[in-house]
């Protein structure tokens, strides 16, 4: 009789408590999805910008060392040597007015822009 009373007094979670937990987890999950949305696209754009900046520096050094002027032929020959996988989404890389441009991610990249330091306090 004593064991029967212990079994009857033990209670599980009610349906309302379970639904409240599910709703709270759903809200937290939706906030996480919204905050992480576009992360891949931003990362691809950052990789492309870093690659274009490095290519511009290397190409400028190449022109100075070889003592040649810029032309599309010289740039595309250098681009074949440097590597064609500069843009992660396959944008066309070109050199115009002293800047390396990507057909997908925009035109020019300044060194100050690419450093990621906007003068503010970083946060996670």
Secondary structure, DSSP 8 states (H G I E B T S, - for coil): -HHHHHHHH-----HHHHHHHHHHHHHHHHHHHHHHTTHHHHHHHHHHHHHHHHHHHHHHHHHHHHT----HHHHHHHHHHH-S--STT---EEEETTEEEETTTBS---HHHHT---SS----
